[in-house]
Amino acid sequence: MSTTTRPNGSLYTKIENTIATVEFGHPASNSFPGELLQRLADELNTLSNTPQVNLIVLRSEGEGAFCAGASFDELLAVTNLEQGAIFFSGFANVINAMRKCSKLIVGRIHGKAVGGGVGIAAACDYALATVNSSVKLSELTIGIGPFVIAPAVERKMGKAALSEMTLAAHEWKNAYWAEKKGLYAKVFENTPDLDKELDIFTQKLASYNPEALADMKRVLWEGTENWDTLLTDRAKISGRLVLSDFTKNALAQFKK
């Protein structure tokens, strides 16, 4: 599968047999600039109100990383608190759109997920992965933390797993660890096997009563009604920390 060369990334949706497949891409390991985050949130909000869609599959381009998280270039460009809060609100908006979407979302996690990418995987209602789908929350290494995505990760994997990933910020956790902790429902040896199971599973799920699916979605997300406020507040924490000398220096080193 080809990968996009567009600097702001790409987003495509295909609707077939009541299943909407949403694919995002970015030349920098499928990372997210703010514009792409907004487009994804808007698309999920649209699909939530699309009657001919019963189910959403969320995937990314190419054969490398599933998602490398936030755009480093945009992180480096943040110069004040307002810009920082707006940038980190991008992931907050996507996770809230996934949470409030009336359709169940199945994640196709074909490769590594870092930072915000882990948050997106955690906000999927069901996720299938490959042995290459290692995860890492490296935010502390650059002087910030996974504050915005932490509620989604904790909801899916528990506070112990969140703590382990966050504090061991230099460590990759393999796909089988993530499966054991509840992030992934199943892990496959390769992408063709993943796609075969994804097709079988989503066809079955999409054939069930749409009302029952929508009601089940609401049940799965009970107790998260405060996230509109919570994730916005968390975005402000990250927005403040990204202005620190520690983070500016760390990001400059990473760019080298």
N, C-alpha and C positions, 0 to 999 in steps of 0.2 A: 504493500500500500504506500502511495506517495505521501510525502509530508509537505506541509505548507512552507512557503518562503516569505509569507506576509509578516511584516514586523509586528503587526497588532494581532496576529494569529488568525485562525479560521474557525468557523462554526457551521456545521451542516446538519440538517434534520431530514430524515427519510421516514415516511409513514407507510407501513405495509402490514396488512392483516391485523389492524388495530394496535400495532406496536410501533412506537416512535423511537427511532434510533438517533440519538444526538451525539455527534462526534466533534470534539474540539481538538485543535492542534496549534502548535507554536514551534518555530524553528529551534528555540532554546529548550529542548527536552520537554516540550509541552508544558512550559511554565505559563503563568497567567499575568499578563498586563491588566491594568484596571479596566480597559475597554472590553476585553474579552470576558472578564468576570461579569460585567454588566450585561453583555449580550447573552451569556449563559443564563443568568438570573431571569432576564426578560423572556427568554425562550421557554424556560421551565414554567414561568407564570402563564404564558400563552397556552402551552400544552395542557396545563392543569384545567383549562376551560375549553378544551377541544373535545367535543363529544365522540368523534370517531377514533379517539385514542384511549385504549384501556391500560396501557403499560408503557413505561419509558426504559430504554436501555441507554446507559451513559458510557461512552467509550472515548478513547483518544487515538490520535493518528500514529502510524508508524509501528516499528517493532522495538523501539528503545524504551525509554521511561514512559510510564503511564502519566505521571505529572510531577514536575520538579518544584511545584509550589509557586511562590510569588516571584514576580519579575525582579531580578537583581538590579537591572537598569533603573526601574522605577523606584526601588527602595533607595538607591543612591541619590536619586533626584529629589527626595523629600527634604524640604528645608524648613518647614514649620509644622506646628501641632495640627493645624487644620488639614494640611496635605496628608500628614501621616494618618490621621483618623479616617480621612476619605479613602486612602489606599487600602487600609486594612478592613474597612467596611465592605470592600469588594467581596472578600471571602465570607464575611458575615451575611451579605445579601444572598450569595449563592446557597449557603447552608440553610438559611431561612426559607429560600424558595424551594429547596429540596424537601424541607420539613413540612411546608404548608401545601405543597403540590398535592392535588387530589388523587394523582396516579402513583402507584408504586414504582420505585426506581430500582432497576437492576444494574449493578456496576460490572463492567468488563475490565478487570484490572490486569492487563497483560504484562506489565513491567513494574519497575520500581516506582514507589511513591514517597515523596519527601514533603514535610511540612504541610502546607495547605492541601497537597495531593492526598495525604493521609486523611485529612479532614473531610475531603470530598468522598473518599472511599467509605469512610465511617458514616457519612450521611446517606449513603445508599441503603435501601431497605433490604437488599440482598446483594452479595458480591461474590463473583467467581474470579479466580486468579490462577496464575501459573507459578511454577517454582521460581521464576525470575522476579516475582512481585514482592521483593523485600521492602521494608518500610523504615523510615528514620524521621525523627523529630529533632532536627539539628539547630533549632532556633537559639538555644542558650549559647551556642558557640559563636554566634554573631551579636550577642548582647541583648536579644529580645527573648520572647517565649511564645509557645503556641497558644496564646490566650484566647484567640477567637475560635479556634477549632477544638480546644480542649473539651467543651461541653459535648460536642458530637463524638469525640473519641471516647470520653468517659461513659457516655450513654451506651455505646456499643461494646466497649472492651473492659470497662471498670476502671476505678481510680488507680488501682495497683499497676495495671498495664500502662495507663497514662503516665504515672509517675516513673515507671521503669524506662519508658521511651524518652521522656522529657529530660530526665537527669543524666541518663547515659546518652547524651546528645551526639556523641561521636560514633555511636554503634548502629550498624544496620541490624535489624531483626529480620530473620528469614520468613518466607511465606508460611511455613508450617507453624512457626511461633504465632504469627498473626491469625492463622486459622484456629489454633488452639484457644486463643484469647477472644475469638468471636468476630474478628474483623471480616474474615472470609468464610463463606459457607463451605466452599470446596476449593482445593488446589490441584491443578493439573500439570502433567509433565511438560506439556508444550501448548502452544497457541491453537493449533488445529483441534486438539482434544477439548480445549476450553470452548472454542467456538461451536463445536458439535453439541456439547452439553448446554451451552447458552441457548442455542436454537431450540433444542428439545424442551428445556425448562420454560423459556419465555412463551413458546407456543401454547404449552399447557396452562400457564398462569393467565395468559391473555384470554383464554377461552372460558374462564370462570365468570360468574356473575359480576358485572362491573360495579354494581352497588355494594356487593359484599367486599370487593377489593378496596373500594373507597372507604368503607366503614373500618376495614382492617387497618388501613393506612392511618386513620385517625387514632385507633387504639394503640398502635405501635408508638405513636409520638405523644401519648398522654403525658402530662407533666412538664412539657416544654413550652408552655404558652408564654412564658416570660422571656423567651429567647430574643424577641425583637429588641427589647431593651438590653438584655444581658450581653448579647454579642456586639451591640453598638458600644456599650461601655468597655468591653474587652478590647475593641478596636482602638479606643482612645489610649489604653495602656501601651499597646504596641506602637501606636503613633508617637507617643512620648519617648519611649525607649529607643526608637530608631534614630532619634536626633542626638543620642548620646555619642560622645567621642569614641567610646568603646566600639559601638556599632559601626560608626563611620570608618574607623580604622580597619575593623574586621572585614567589612564589605570591600574596602579598597584592596585588601590582601587577597580576598577570594577572586576579585576581578583579574588580578595578576596571574 
